[in-house]
Amino acid sequence: MPFPIKVCAVCSEEFELKPDKPGFANRCPECSAEESVDPVTKRHMDADERKNESEANAARRQAMRELLYRKES
């Protein structure tokens, strides 16, 4: 059974979509490999930045909760 032929979203080359292919289903193996090779550089935050981000996330969660579960009167 042949594998489906897809077109890469990055380089527009055709490729066979094989099972257990690393990366995205709409990118060829060459374009997927480039992204996975790059090391992820995560920015280190100090205590104040973590606290501010935590408070902002809590406020976002509260706002979403209020929007989702408010009673229509």
Secondary structure by P-SEA (a helix, b strand, c coil): cccbbbbbccccbbbbbcccccccccccaaaaaaaaaccbbbbbbcaaaaaaaaaaaaaaaaaaaaaaccccc
